[in-house]
């Protein structure tokens, strides 16, 4: 799998996969189980921010999170009926930077855990007993 590194505007390096080898199947599992929290300066009510403030909850004076993810184990309010991000172009940095791969090129263990939970890893079946209230089971799909 050819790994590429992308330097971000703030001079960090983001590792990604190119082409059909990309490990992200676009299942949205990461959007359904993690608290999606980020610096409040990313809100569209702040200069230069773009995340729709009406879809967020204030967590601390300087942190916000996407509604629905406050306690984790619940889907983000921005997920649409097809399990796709309804604010993809305006999503927070934590969503843009969630690593499907680790720096050494291995799959992110949390991503593997969630894919296994949803039955998206080869040879696994969904475990509905671990599905949180409000959890949604999606068919695997490739990221656009």
BELKAQUI-V590602 format. One record per run of one state. SS is the DSSP state (2 for helix, 1 for strand, 0 for the rest). FROM is the first residue (numbers start at 1). LEN is the number of residues. Records with the same first field share a line. If there is no record, write none. Layout:
BEGIN
SS=FROM-LEN + FROM-LEN
END
This chain:
BEGIN
0=1-2 + 8-5 + 18-1 + 22-7 + 34-3 + 44-7 + 52-1 + 61-2 + 67-12 + 80-5 + 86-2 + 91-2 + 98-3 + 102-5 + 108-1 + 118-10 + 131-14
1=3-5 + 13-5 + 37-3 + 43-1 + 51-1 + 56-5 + 63-4 + 79-1 + 85-1 + 101-1 + 107-1
2=19-3 + 29-5 + 40-3 + 53-3 + 88-3 + 93-5 + 109-9 + 128-3
END
